[in-house]
Amino acid sequence: MVKGNQARRAAGRVGGLCGGRGRTKSEAVCLVDLFAGFGGVSYGAKLCGLDVTLAVDNDAVRAVGESNRHPSSQTHTPHTHTHTHTHTHTHNSPSPDVQIALGVHKQNFPKARHVQAKLPIVNKQPSKRNVRLPVPRRRTWHMHSSPPCQALSQAASNVPADKANTAIELVEYTLSLVVTHRPDSWSFEHVPHKGVRAALVRFKEERPDLCDFAVVDFADYGVAQNRRRLIAGNPPLIAAFLLKTDARPCIREILPHLPTGLHLMNHTTNTPLKGGGYRKLEPHEHMRSVEHDPAYTVMASAAHHWTDESGTKLRAVAVEEAAALQGFPPSFNMDGVTAVARRRGVGNAVPVEAARRLFEACVENM
């Protein structure tokens, strides 16, 4: 028989989606944000009451067209755990983009621990365990991962095979962490590349209790831009997220200051042909109305342009406007970062509103 106090404690706990430890209803769920970048996922989690405790970013896959500037922000490397519980540090050469991204994340989430490491972290000595991330202990935690997708996106061209393979390896690394680190729940976001899908199909076949996935357009989830992505995670979480669709917001709803009659022109001016090659688009074929349409996908590498009705370019979309389309509030701190680095970090982020709805589904099912 369960004693009274034990019964009350058990009644006040909610089981984890991965069959984990559960939590008290008043206890905030911890977020471990892998490949955190500027913090779109973390900000969406914060809006749902999660405690952002750990942000990790990676030095293994370098962004296409990244700069070589050296920022001043400091990050930490994780520890290696052996069977004797001794600790050694991993040694990595700092990636400028990672350091910048984690620096921005740290400005906005100063209480979180920030780790820069070359992922995947694998200890090749058979006598020792693989390196474990410093995840929360004795608290309910959610793991989210958005591995770098530049080498696999449609916008990438002439990407070497080794970089594409490394990007897929980081997807498989994420899935391995679901098993080895046993978060109470987990989620994942990536471009719907065939290699990413194949990795998830294999994992779902092996662990149908842990994995489901779907390809969605974030415009259907409150984001004022078309952004087609693959979302994966615990089956109940994915099922709940897919129900959170809404009418597609237009650009005007996010950027009310824009003049009437303005249009957005995609920076892509060609379309691929089925038989090979490309066809140059007419201006009206890659323009959208500010009043009625969502934006094109906010990019890290290039800016779209505002035009008049005839297609004449007026100016590039400002970084602050791109950040707003991604859901970052005006108060989001990107001080000390160049305009180029801000645009790249904003474009690589997961839209805040999509993340908020994902974590809303997470909290409902924890």
C-alpha positions as CSV (number, residue, x, y, z in Angstrom):
1,M,0.0,0.0,0.0
2,V,1.2,3.5,-0.8
3,K,1.3,5.8,2.2
4,G,-0.7,9.1,2.2
5,N,2.2,11.4,1.5
6,Q,3.6,9.2,-1.2
7,A,0.2,9.0,-2.9
8,R,-0.2,12.8,-2.8
9,R,3.3,13.2,-4.3
10,A,2.5,10.6,-7.0
11,A,-0.8,12.3,-7.8
12,G,1.0,15.6,-8.3
13,R,3.5,14.3,-10.8
14,V,3.0,14.1,-14.6
15,G,4.8,11.3,-16.4
16,G,7.4,12.2,-19.1
17,L,6.7,11.4,-22.7
18,C,9.8,9.1,-22.8
19,G,8.6,7.3,-19.7
20,G,10.9,9.4,-17.6
21,R,10.8,10.7,-14.0
22,G,7.8,13.0,-14.4
23,R,7.5,16.4,-12.6
24,T,5.4,18.2,-10.1
25,K,2.8,20.5,-11.7
26,S,4.5,23.6,-10.3
27,E,8.0,22.6,-11.5
28,A,9.3,24.2,-14.7
29,V,10.5,21.9,-17.4
30,C,14.1,22.4,-18.2
31,L,15.2,23.0,-21.8
32,V,18.4,21.6,-23.3
33,D,18.7,23.5,-26.6
34,L,21.2,21.8,-29.0
35,F,22.5,23.8,-31.9
36,A,20.9,26.7,-30.2
37,G,22.1,29.6,-32.4
38,F,20.7,33.0,-31.5
39,G,17.8,31.4,-29.5
40,G,14.6,31.2,-31.5
41,V,13.8,27.8,-29.9
42,S,14.8,29.0,-26.5
43,Y,12.7,32.1,-26.7
44,G,9.6,30.1,-27.8
45,A,10.3,27.8,-24.8
46,K,10.6,30.7,-22.4
47,L,7.2,32.0,-23.6
48,C,5.7,28.6,-22.5
49,G,7.4,28.8,-19.0
50,L,10.3,26.4,-19.7
51,D,13.6,27.0,-17.9
52,V,16.4,27.4,-20.5
53,T,19.2,25.6,-18.6
54,L,21.7,24.5,-21.3
55,A,22.5,25.9,-24.8
56,V,24.9,24.0,-27.0
57,D,26.2,24.9,-30.4
58,N,28.5,23.1,-32.7
59,D,31.8,23.6,-34.4
60,A,31.7,20.7,-36.8
61,V,29.6,22.0,-39.6
62,R,30.5,25.5,-40.7
63,A,27.9,27.8,-42.3
64,V,28.1,28.4,-46.0
65,G,29.7,31.7,-46.5
66,E,30.6,32.3,-42.8
67,S,33.0,35.0,-41.8
68,N,36.3,34.6,-40.1
69,R,35.9,37.4,-37.6
70,H,36.8,36.6,-34.1
71,P,34.3,37.6,-31.5
72,S,35.1,38.0,-27.8
73,S,32.3,36.0,-26.2
74,Q,33.4,33.1,-24.0
75,T,31.9,29.7,-24.0
76,H,32.7,26.4,-22.2
77,T,33.5,22.9,-23.3
78,P,31.7,19.9,-21.8
79,H,33.3,17.2,-19.6
80,T,34.2,13.7,-20.5
81,H,32.6,11.2,-18.1
82,T,34.5,7.9,-17.5
83,H,33.6,4.9,-15.4
84,T,35.8,6.2,-12.7
85,H,34.0,9.6,-12.7
86,T,37.1,11.5,-13.6
87,H,36.8,14.5,-15.9
88,T,38.8,15.8,-18.8
89,H,38.1,18.7,-21.1
90,T,37.5,18.4,-24.8
91,H,39.7,20.7,-26.9
92,N,38.2,22.5,-29.8
93,S,39.1,25.5,-32.1
94,P,36.4,28.1,-31.6
95,S,34.2,28.7,-34.7
96,P,33.5,32.4,-35.1
97,D,29.9,31.8,-36.1
98,V,29.3,29.5,-33.1
99,Q,30.9,32.0,-30.7
100,I,28.8,34.9,-32.1
101,A,25.6,32.8,-31.9
102,L,26.2,31.7,-28.3
103,G,27.2,35.2,-27.3
104,V,23.9,36.5,-28.5
105,H,22.1,33.6,-26.8
106,K,24.0,34.3,-23.6
107,Q,22.9,38.0,-23.7
108,N,19.3,37.0,-23.8
109,F,19.5,33.9,-21.5
110,P,22.3,34.8,-19.0
111,K,21.2,32.2,-16.5
112,A,21.7,29.3,-18.9
113,R,24.9,27.3,-19.2
114,H,26.5,27.8,-22.6
115,V,28.6,25.1,-24.2
116,Q,30.6,25.3,-27.5
117,A,31.8,21.9,-28.6
118,K,32.7,19.9,-31.7
119,L,29.7,17.6,-32.2
120,P,29.2,14.8,-32.3
121,I,31.3,14.2,-29.1
122,V,32.4,10.6,-29.2
123,N,35.1,9.0,-27.0
124,K,36.9,6.5,-29.2
125,Q,38.5,4.7,-26.2
126,P,36.5,1.5,-25.7
127,S,37.2,1.5,-22.0
128,K,35.4,4.8,-21.5
129,R,31.9,5.9,-22.0
130,N,30.9,8.3,-24.7
131,V,31.0,12.0,-23.6
132,R,27.8,13.0,-22.0
133,L,26.4,16.5,-22.2
134,P,25.8,18.3,-18.9
135,V,22.1,17.8,-18.9
136,P,19.9,18.5,-15.9
137,R,19.8,16.0,-13.1
138,R,16.8,15.2,-10.9
139,R,14.6,17.6,-12.9
140,T,12.2,17.0,-15.8
141,W,13.9,18.2,-19.0
142,H,13.1,18.5,-22.7
143,M,15.8,18.2,-25.4
144,H,15.4,20.1,-28.6
145,S,17.8,19.8,-31.6
146,S,18.0,21.8,-34.8
147,P,21.3,20.6,-36.4
148,P,22.8,22.8,-39.2
149,C,20.9,22.4,-42.4
150,Q,22.9,24.7,-44.8
151,A,24.5,21.8,-46.6
152,L,21.1,20.1,-47.1
153,S,18.8,23.0,-48.0
154,Q,17.5,23.7,-51.4
155,A,19.3,27.0,-51.3
156,A,22.7,25.2,-51.1
157,S,24.5,24.4,-54.4
158,N,27.7,22.6,-55.1
159,V,28.0,21.5,-51.5
160,P,30.8,18.8,-51.2
161,A,29.5,15.3,-50.3
162,D,31.5,15.2,-47.1
163,K,29.7,18.2,-45.7
164,A,26.3,16.8,-46.6
165,N,27.3,13.5,-44.9
166,T,28.5,15.4,-41.8
167,A,25.1,17.1,-41.7
168,I,23.3,13.7,-41.8
169,E,25.7,12.4,-39.1
170,L,24.6,15.2,-36.8
171,V,20.9,14.2,-37.3
172,E,21.8,10.6,-36.4
173,Y,23.8,11.9,-33.4
174,T,20.7,13.7,-32.1
175,L,18.6,10.5,-32.4
176,S,21.3,8.6,-30.5
177,L,21.1,11.2,-27.6
178,V,17.3,10.5,-27.3
179,V,18.3,6.9,-26.3
180,T,21.5,7.5,-24.4
181,H,20.5,10.6,-22.4
182,R,16.8,9.7,-22.0
183,P,15.2,13.2,-21.9
184,D,11.7,13.3,-20.6
185,S,10.6,14.5,-24.0
186,W,12.4,15.6,-27.2
187,S,11.9,17.5,-30.4
188,F,13.8,18.1,-33.6
189,E,13.6,20.5,-36.6
190,H,15.4,20.3,-39.9
191,V,14.9,20.7,-43.7
192,P,13.0,17.8,-45.2
193,H,16.0,16.4,-47.0
194,K,15.7,12.8,-48.2
195,G,18.7,11.8,-46.0
196,V,17.1,13.4,-42.9
197,R,13.8,11.5,-43.6
198,A,15.7,8.3,-44.1
199,A,17.4,8.6,-40.7
200,L,14.0,9.3,-39.0
201,V,12.3,6.4,-40.8
202,R,14.9,4.1,-39.5
203,F,14.7,5.5,-35.9
204,K,10.9,5.3,-36.0
205,E,11.0,1.7,-37.1
206,E,13.4,0.9,-34.2
207,R,11.6,3.0,-31.6
208,P,8.0,3.7,-32.6
209,D,7.3,4.5,-29.0
210,L,9.8,7.4,-29.1
211,C,9.5,8.9,-32.6
212,D,7.1,10.3,-35.0
213,F,7.6,13.1,-37.6
214,A,5.8,15.3,-40.1
215,V,6.7,17.9,-42.7
216,V,4.9,21.2,-42.2
217,D,4.9,24.7,-43.4
218,F,5.4,27.1,-40.5
219,A,3.1,29.6,-42.2
220,D,0.3,27.3,-41.0
221,Y,1.5,27.7,-37.4
222,G,1.3,31.4,-36.9
223,V,4.6,32.3,-38.7
224,A,4.3,35.1,-41.3
225,Q,6.6,33.3,-43.8
226,N,6.6,30.1,-45.8
227,R,9.1,27.9,-44.2
228,R,8.8,24.2,-44.9
229,R,10.4,22.0,-42.2
230,L,10.5,18.5,-40.8
231,I,9.5,18.3,-37.2
232,A,10.1,15.1,-35.1
233,G,9.7,14.1,-31.5
234,N,7.6,12.0,-29.1
235,P,4.4,10.8,-30.9
236,P,2.0,12.5,-28.5
237,L,3.9,15.8,-28.8
238,I,3.9,15.7,-32.6
239,A,0.2,14.8,-32.7
240,A,-0.6,17.7,-30.4
241,F,1.6,20.2,-32.4
242,L,-0.1,19.2,-35.7
243,L,-3.4,20.4,-34.2
244,K,-2.1,23.9,-33.6
245,T,-2.6,25.2,-37.1
246,D,-4.0,28.7,-37.8
247,A,-4.9,31.0,-40.6
248,R,-1.7,32.1,-42.4
249,P,-0.7,35.6,-41.2
250,C,0.3,38.2,-43.8
251,I,3.4,40.4,-43.8
252,R,1.3,43.5,-42.7
253,E,0.3,41.8,-39.4
254,I,4.0,41.6,-38.4
255,L,5.3,44.8,-40.0
256,P,2.5,47.4,-39.8
257,H,4.8,50.3,-40.5
258,L,5.3,49.3,-44.2
259,P,3.8,51.7,-46.8
260,T,0.6,50.6,-48.6
261,G,1.0,48.9,-51.9
262,L,4.4,47.4,-51.1
263,H,5.5,44.0,-52.3
264,L,8.2,41.5,-51.3
265,M,10.4,40.2,-54.0
266,N,12.2,36.9,-53.5
267,H,16.0,37.1,-54.0
268,T,15.7,33.9,-56.1
269,T,15.1,34.9,-59.7
270,N,15.3,31.5,-61.4
271,T,13.2,28.4,-61.2
272,P,14.5,24.9,-62.1
273,L,13.1,23.0,-65.1
274,K,12.1,19.4,-65.1
275,G,14.5,18.6,-67.9
276,G,17.4,20.4,-66.3
277,G,18.5,24.0,-66.3
278,Y,16.7,27.1,-65.2
279,R,14.2,29.6,-66.4
280,K,14.4,33.3,-65.4
281,L,11.3,34.4,-63.5
282,E,9.3,37.5,-64.5
283,P,9.0,40.0,-61.6
284,H,5.4,39.2,-60.9
285,E,6.3,35.5,-60.5
286,H,8.4,36.1,-57.4
287,M,6.6,38.9,-55.7
288,R,4.1,38.8,-52.8
289,S,1.7,41.4,-51.5
290,V,2.4,42.8,-48.0
291,E,-1.4,43.1,-47.5
292,H,-2.4,39.5,-48.3
293,D,0.6,37.1,-48.3
294,P,3.1,35.6,-45.9
295,A,6.8,36.4,-46.6
296,Y,9.2,34.1,-48.5
297,T,11.5,32.1,-46.2
298,V,13.8,34.4,-44.2
299,M,17.3,33.5,-45.4
300,A,20.7,33.6,-43.7
301,S,22.7,34.2,-46.8
302,A,20.7,37.0,-48.6
303,A,18.0,39.5,-48.2
304,H,14.8,39.8,-50.1
305,H,13.7,43.2,-51.4
306,W,10.7,45.5,-51.0
307,T,9.4,46.6,-54.4
308,D,6.5,48.7,-55.8
309,E,3.7,47.1,-57.8
310,S,5.7,47.1,-61.0
311,G,8.6,45.1,-59.4
312,T,11.0,48.0,-59.1
313,K,13.3,47.3,-56.1
314,L,13.1,50.0,-53.4
315,R,15.3,48.6,-50.7
316,A,16.5,45.3,-49.0
317,V,14.5,43.9,-46.1
318,A,16.2,45.3,-43.0
319,V,17.7,42.9,-40.4
320,E,15.2,44.2,-37.8
321,E,12.3,43.4,-40.2
322,A,13.7,39.9,-40.9
323,A,14.0,39.3,-37.1
324,A,10.4,40.4,-36.7
325,L,9.3,38.0,-39.4
326,Q,11.1,35.3,-37.4
327,G,9.2,36.2,-34.3
328,F,12.0,37.9,-32.3
329,P,10.7,40.9,-30.3
330,P,12.3,44.4,-30.5
331,S,13.8,43.8,-27.1
332,F,15.8,40.8,-28.2
333,N,19.4,41.8,-27.6
334,M,21.9,41.5,-30.5
335,D,24.2,44.2,-29.4
336,G,27.8,44.0,-30.4
337,V,27.1,41.9,-33.5
338,T,27.7,43.0,-37.1
339,A,24.8,43.4,-39.5
340,V,26.0,40.5,-41.6
341,A,26.3,38.2,-38.5
342,R,22.9,39.4,-37.3
343,R,21.2,38.5,-40.6
344,R,22.9,35.1,-40.7
345,G,21.9,34.3,-37.1
346,V,18.3,35.5,-37.6
347,G,18.0,33.5,-40.8
348,N,19.3,30.3,-39.3
349,A,16.9,30.5,-36.3
350,V,13.8,28.5,-35.7
351,P,10.8,31.0,-35.8
352,V,9.8,31.9,-32.3
353,E,6.0,31.4,-32.8
354,A,6.5,27.9,-34.3
355,A,8.7,27.0,-31.3
356,R,6.2,28.4,-28.9
357,R,3.4,26.2,-30.3
358,L,5.7,23.2,-30.2
359,F,6.5,23.8,-26.5
360,E,2.8,24.5,-25.8
361,A,2.2,21.0,-27.1
362,C,5.1,19.7,-25.0
363,V,3.8,21.2,-21.8
364,E,0.3,19.9,-22.4
365,N,1.6,16.3,-22.8
366,M,4.3,16.3,-20.0
